[in-house]
Amino acid sequence: SDNATGYTRLYFVKFKKQKKLEPVDGMTRYTPVAVTSSEFQSPEGLDTNAFDGDFSTRWAAEGDGQWLQADLGESKRIDKFGVTFMSQTARDAKYDLLVSDDAQNWTTVFSGQSERIEGYQMIELSESINARYVRLVAHKNTVNDWNSVTELAILANE
């Protein structure tokens, strides 16, 4: 309260959505020409949300083995991935990253779990790989059966 008047002051705070910054300077971030998934939670968990550059949106699907797939339109060189998950500082998400040229034959380039960090978890490949399709296969998280990817950045060195 204000000592002079005896009134309590109220302050109002307005929060805004913040767009994400590019994960790494000097990297090219590919924009998929098409995005598909095994399923998604509608309307807020759309698969396209994982590629919109916005931390406040997400792709969400319940259960082990749910997948999110990006079609780059043609085979492109990939050097890194940047991945973020909803509430990733409070829980671990288990997932695999796979690449393909034909969406039939897949090569696993990462298998593991998220780190409890702010921002992108960077997955750097030991050597560049060319692929048209990228698939993230989600295996739930340590708190519940949901998979919630806020961003999947597909990156190449410039």
Backbone bond lengths (Angstrom), bond angles and torsions (degrees), N, CA, C in turn:
res aa  C-N    CA-C-N  psi(-1)  N-CA   C-N-CA  omega(-1)  CA-C   N-CA-C  phi
1 S - - - 1.449 - - 1.518 109.72 -
2 D 1.301 115.41 157.39 1.459 122.37 178.09 1.530 107.48 -82.38
3 N 1.318 117.82 122.38 1.462 121.55 -176.56 1.513 113.02 -62.05
4 A 1.316 118.16 -33.44 1.456 121.14 -176.64 1.526 112.24 -74.36
5 T 1.343 117.87 -37.46 1.471 119.92 -174.56 1.520 113.33 -108.34
6 G 1.327 118.25 -20.49 1.452 121.64 -176.56 1.523 113.51 82.52
7 Y 1.339 117.67 -0.28 1.461 121.91 179.06 1.525 110.48 -86.01
8 T 1.326 115.75 150.59 1.461 121.65 174.99 1.528 108.53 -92.43
9 R 1.310 116.17 131.94 1.470 120.53 178.19 1.524 109.08 -88.40
10 L 1.304 115.88 136.51 1.460 122.04 176.23 1.516 108.34 -112.94
11 Y 1.313 116.26 137.26 1.455 122.05 177.37 1.513 107.89 -118.60
12 F 1.311 115.38 135.79 1.453 120.86 178.39 1.521 108.61 -109.90
13 V 1.331 114.73 134.70 1.457 121.05 -179.23 1.515 107.73 -119.05
14 K 1.312 116.01 132.06 1.454 121.42 176.81 1.518 108.48 -107.56
15 F 1.334 116.54 126.88 1.454 121.54 178.99 1.520 108.91 -99.01
16 K 1.323 115.43 139.80 1.457 121.27 178.72 1.521 109.30 -115.82
17 K 1.323 115.80 149.89 1.458 120.55 171.40 1.522 107.94 -67.88
18 Q 1.301 116.47 136.19 1.461 120.81 177.77 1.516 109.01 -108.76
19 K 1.301 116.59 128.58 1.463 121.00 174.08 1.520 108.32 -73.75
20 K 1.305 115.50 146.91 1.455 120.35 178.82 1.516 110.22 -76.09
21 L 1.299 114.64 152.02 1.455 121.06 172.15 1.509 108.70 -88.05
22 E 1.305 117.28 162.50 1.457 120.27 174.60 1.520 108.34 -60.01
23 P 1.326 117.90 142.09 1.457 120.28 -173.95 1.522 114.81 -65.90
24 V 1.330 118.27 -34.47 1.453 120.70 -177.38 1.521 109.11 -147.44
25 D 1.322 116.37 130.49 1.464 119.15 174.23 1.518 108.65 -64.72
26 G 1.319 116.63 147.73 1.456 120.66 178.57 1.521 113.99 80.32
27 M 1.338 117.59 11.67 1.460 121.61 178.83 1.528 109.21 -116.43
28 T 1.317 116.40 146.65 1.455 122.09 172.27 1.518 107.49 -93.54
29 R 1.320 116.72 129.65 1.468 121.70 176.77 1.520 108.12 -105.31
30 Y 1.335 115.89 118.73 1.458 120.63 -178.52 1.532 110.61 -79.69
31 T 1.328 114.94 141.51 1.453 121.54 174.00 1.523 107.94 -104.32
32 P 1.330 118.26 121.20 1.466 119.89 179.98 1.526 111.59 -63.65
33 V 1.341 115.50 147.35 1.464 120.22 174.09 1.526 110.17 -85.00
34 A 1.331 116.39 -20.67 1.470 121.80 177.50 1.524 108.82 -152.01
35 V 1.325 115.21 147.06 1.466 121.96 177.99 1.519 107.63 -131.52
36 T 1.327 116.68 132.80 1.460 121.78 176.27 1.526 108.60 -133.99
37 S 1.324 115.51 166.70 1.470 119.83 178.09 1.518 109.50 -154.72
38 S 1.327 115.20 162.56 1.461 120.45 177.53 1.521 109.90 -64.16
39 E 1.329 117.18 -36.42 1.460 124.05 173.09 1.516 108.06 -170.70
40 F 1.310 116.13 171.54 1.460 120.39 175.78 1.517 109.56 -153.22
41 Q 1.337 114.24 157.07 1.450 121.21 177.02 1.526 107.53 -84.90
42 S 1.318 117.09 121.19 1.465 120.70 -177.43 1.523 109.57 -100.47
43 P 1.315 120.42 144.72 1.453 126.78 1.10 1.524 113.64 -94.89
44 E 1.333 118.67 -15.34 1.469 119.26 -171.82 1.521 114.92 -82.47
45 G 1.305 119.75 -11.56 1.449 121.44 -176.63 1.518 114.71 -107.38
46 L 1.317 117.64 35.29 1.466 121.86 -176.54 1.522 112.35 -62.27
47 D 1.336 116.62 145.61 1.468 120.84 -179.14 1.529 112.27 -63.09
48 T 1.315 118.07 -33.80 1.472 120.81 -179.75 1.530 112.29 -65.74
49 N 1.328 117.76 -20.66 1.466 121.09 179.36 1.521 112.74 -61.28
50 A 1.315 118.23 -26.64 1.468 121.66 -178.39 1.523 112.41 -71.93
51 F 1.330 116.62 -6.39 1.466 120.62 -178.08 1.529 112.22 -127.13
52 D 1.336 117.62 17.90 1.463 120.08 -175.04 1.527 114.17 -95.09
53 G 1.331 117.92 -1.08 1.462 120.86 178.14 1.508 114.38 76.01
54 D 1.325 118.29 15.70 1.459 122.34 -175.08 1.531 109.84 -121.81
55 F 1.335 116.53 117.85 1.472 120.97 179.25 1.527 113.02 -61.95
56 S 1.315 118.38 -24.16 1.465 120.17 -173.24 1.530 113.26 -84.68
57 T 1.335 118.24 -4.05 1.463 121.03 176.96 1.529 108.89 -111.44
58 R 1.342 115.75 165.37 1.469 118.11 -176.54 1.521 110.94 -158.09
59 W 1.345 113.94 160.06 1.456 121.14 164.90 1.514 105.35 -97.49
60 A 1.318 118.11 134.33 1.465 121.50 -178.80 1.525 110.05 -136.38
61 A 1.335 114.95 135.22 1.463 121.92 175.53 1.521 107.73 -151.86
62 E 1.310 116.49 142.71 1.455 121.02 -176.22 1.529 111.25 -96.51
63 G 1.353 116.01 134.51 1.452 121.60 172.71 1.513 114.86 112.10
64 D 1.303 115.08 157.42 1.458 122.75 -179.92 1.523 110.68 -71.70
65 G 1.324 116.25 137.01 1.458 121.41 175.65 1.519 115.28 89.62
66 Q 1.315 117.90 3.59 1.470 119.73 175.90 1.526 108.72 -65.60
67 W 1.333 117.33 145.64 1.463 119.19 -176.69 1.519 112.25 -133.95
68 L 1.326 112.71 155.01 1.453 124.62 179.26 1.519 106.40 -127.71
69 Q 1.334 118.09 129.49 1.465 120.84 -173.50 1.523 111.94 -129.88
70 A 1.330 115.48 136.26 1.465 122.69 176.92 1.517 109.49 -114.35
71 D 1.333 115.55 133.78 1.463 122.58 174.21 1.522 106.67 -106.12
72 L 1.329 117.04 117.53 1.459 121.80 -178.91 1.530 112.82 -83.94
73 G 1.335 117.02 -2.01 1.464 121.06 177.38 1.510 114.43 89.24
74 E 1.305 116.39 -32.00 1.467 123.29 176.58 1.520 107.15 -158.68
75 S 1.310 115.94 164.79 1.462 120.34 179.50 1.530 109.69 -65.94
76 K 1.333 115.43 130.90 1.469 121.14 -179.46 1.523 109.84 -133.97
77 R 1.325 115.54 153.75 1.464 120.50 177.29 1.529 108.91 -73.65
78 I 1.329 116.58 132.12 1.465 122.72 178.62 1.526 108.15 -122.99
79 D 1.331 115.84 130.39 1.464 121.54 178.77 1.526 113.17 -113.21
80 K 1.333 116.89 -29.45 1.471 121.25 -175.84 1.523 109.99 -150.37
81 F 1.333 113.57 163.89 1.453 122.01 170.31 1.519 107.27 -129.58
82 G 1.300 116.57 145.49 1.458 122.47 170.80 1.518 107.19 -118.44
83 V 1.336 117.47 125.19 1.456 121.40 -176.03 1.527 109.41 -127.76
84 T 1.325 116.43 136.19 1.463 120.98 172.59 1.521 108.91 -131.91
85 F 1.321 114.97 147.80 1.461 122.22 -179.27 1.518 110.09 -124.05
86 M 1.316 116.20 153.29 1.460 120.97 174.89 1.526 108.58 -63.20
87 S 1.322 117.16 134.31 1.477 124.13 178.57 1.520 112.04 55.90
88 Q 1.326 118.09 35.92 1.464 120.36 -173.97 1.523 113.84 -69.41
89 T 1.327 119.14 -16.11 1.469 119.50 176.20 1.522 111.19 -82.48
90 A 1.338 118.19 -9.79 1.467 122.00 -177.75 1.526 113.92 -109.90
91 R 1.338 117.24 -10.38 1.469 119.63 -177.64 1.518 109.18 -156.75
92 D 1.319 115.33 162.68 1.458 121.66 179.44 1.525 109.23 -104.55
93 A 1.317 115.53 136.94 1.464 121.68 175.89 1.525 108.16 -110.48
94 K 1.320 116.69 132.42 1.460 121.57 178.11 1.525 108.25 -98.13
95 Y 1.351 115.67 136.10 1.458 118.76 -176.67 1.523 111.32 -161.56
96 D 1.339 114.68 164.46 1.460 123.69 174.74 1.529 107.61 -125.15
97 L 1.320 115.97 148.88 1.462 122.42 171.59 1.518 107.81 -116.04
98 L 1.340 116.15 128.67 1.457 122.00 -179.32 1.521 109.24 -127.56
99 V 1.322 116.13 152.79 1.459 121.90 177.45 1.521 109.64 -129.81
100 S 1.353 115.21 155.59 1.463 120.68 -178.64 1.523 109.42 -157.74
101 D 1.327 116.01 156.03 1.463 120.66 171.97 1.530 112.00 -98.43
102 D 1.347 117.16 -17.68 1.460 120.13 -174.84 1.536 114.60 -127.17
103 A 1.335 118.43 2.42 1.469 124.35 -178.10 1.535 112.53 63.73
104 Q 1.336 116.78 16.54 1.465 121.95 177.03 1.528 111.23 -120.07
105 N 1.321 116.10 -44.74 1.466 122.67 -178.35 1.527 108.30 -106.17
106 W 1.322 115.97 117.14 1.465 121.94 -171.41 1.518 111.67 -112.82
107 T 1.320 115.91 143.72 1.470 123.37 173.91 1.523 107.87 -117.92
108 T 1.324 116.75 125.67 1.465 121.44 178.01 1.520 108.61 -79.64
109 V 1.349 116.29 124.76 1.461 121.00 179.20 1.530 111.86 -108.40
110 F 1.340 116.86 -13.75 1.466 121.69 176.23 1.513 109.13 -155.47
111 S 1.335 115.23 139.23 1.456 121.68 173.44 1.524 106.45 -144.13
112 G 1.315 117.30 120.91 1.458 120.14 -177.69 1.511 111.39 174.84
113 Q 1.326 115.71 -148.30 1.457 120.10 179.90 1.519 110.94 -137.84
114 S 1.310 114.70 162.22 1.462 120.84 -178.27 1.519 110.67 -69.82
115 E 1.327 114.19 160.72 1.458 121.39 174.43 1.518 107.82 -100.70
116 R 1.312 116.77 150.04 1.471 120.91 179.16 1.524 109.28 -85.40
117 I 1.335 114.61 74.76 1.461 122.18 -177.98 1.520 109.35 -130.35
118 E 1.319 116.79 161.78 1.463 121.88 171.46 1.531 107.84 -80.86
119 G 1.307 117.20 143.44 1.456 120.86 175.32 1.517 113.61 79.99
120 Y 1.304 114.63 -162.31 1.465 121.39 -175.22 1.525 113.03 -68.86
121 Q 1.319 115.34 138.14 1.453 121.48 162.61 1.522 104.06 -89.36
122 M 1.329 116.76 118.36 1.457 120.59 -176.99 1.526 110.04 -91.70
123 I 1.316 116.05 127.33 1.455 123.52 176.24 1.524 106.03 -109.59
124 E 1.319 116.90 106.53 1.458 121.37 -179.08 1.519 109.31 -100.10
125 L 1.316 115.68 124.73 1.463 120.60 -179.79 1.528 109.71 -76.32
126 S 1.314 116.69 146.53 1.465 120.40 179.95 1.530 111.05 -66.58
127 E 1.326 116.39 -27.56 1.462 121.65 172.66 1.524 108.30 -148.88
128 S 1.309 115.81 152.98 1.468 121.06 -179.65 1.517 110.13 -60.05
129 I 1.332 114.70 150.93 1.461 120.60 177.18 1.528 107.20 -135.15
130 N 1.325 116.87 145.86 1.456 121.53 176.30 1.518 108.62 -101.85
131 A 1.331 115.89 132.72 1.463 120.37 -179.99 1.515 109.68 -159.72
132 R 1.317 115.64 152.45 1.470 121.61 174.79 1.523 110.95 -95.62
133 Y 1.338 116.85 -35.52 1.460 122.13 -175.36 1.529 111.05 -113.73
134 V 1.317 115.48 142.45 1.464 122.30 173.67 1.523 106.78 -127.22
135 R 1.320 115.75 132.81 1.467 120.48 179.17 1.518 109.74 -128.16
136 L 1.322 116.28 130.42 1.454 122.43 171.18 1.521 106.54 -103.40
137 V 1.346 116.49 120.72 1.461 121.84 176.54 1.527 106.76 -103.89
138 A 1.320 116.20 120.12 1.463 121.91 -174.20 1.527 111.07 -98.79
139 H 1.331 114.70 141.93 1.471 121.27 -178.32 1.521 111.39 -124.88
140 K 1.333 116.45 48.02 1.468 123.80 176.84 1.538 111.37 67.46
141 N 1.322 116.03 -169.06 1.464 120.99 176.88 1.516 109.27 -136.89
142 T 1.304 117.17 178.41 1.465 120.84 -174.00 1.522 113.88 -79.72
143 V 1.333 118.52 -1.21 1.462 121.36 -179.78 1.536 111.92 -109.73
144 N 1.346 116.98 -38.11 1.465 120.21 -178.12 1.532 110.00 -153.73
145 D 1.318 116.80 -172.44 1.467 121.52 -176.10 1.527 114.22 -90.20
146 W 1.331 117.39 8.14 1.457 121.08 -176.88 1.516 112.14 -88.58
147 N 1.328 114.56 147.73 1.460 124.03 172.58 1.524 105.96 -114.84
148 S 1.317 116.92 124.89 1.467 120.61 -177.52 1.519 109.03 -137.90
149 V 1.330 116.56 99.66 1.461 122.72 -179.76 1.524 107.50 -98.35
150 T 1.344 116.30 120.60 1.462 118.76 178.57 1.533 111.19 -85.99
151 E 1.317 118.16 -33.25 1.461 121.26 177.29 1.522 111.26 -152.54
152 L 1.319 115.40 142.46 1.463 123.04 170.49 1.531 106.00 -130.45
153 A 1.324 116.05 105.41 1.461 121.20 -179.96 1.520 108.59 -98.44
154 I 1.327 116.84 128.55 1.458 124.03 177.33 1.520 106.02 -105.37
155 L 1.336 116.88 119.77 1.465 121.54 -165.79 1.519 113.94 -126.28
156 A 1.325 114.93 151.14 1.470 121.98 173.32 1.516 108.70 -136.65
157 N 1.327 116.11 146.01 1.454 120.62 174.19 1.521 108.77 -65.64
158 E 1.323 116.31 144.33 1.471 119.77 178.83 1.509 110.78 -82.73
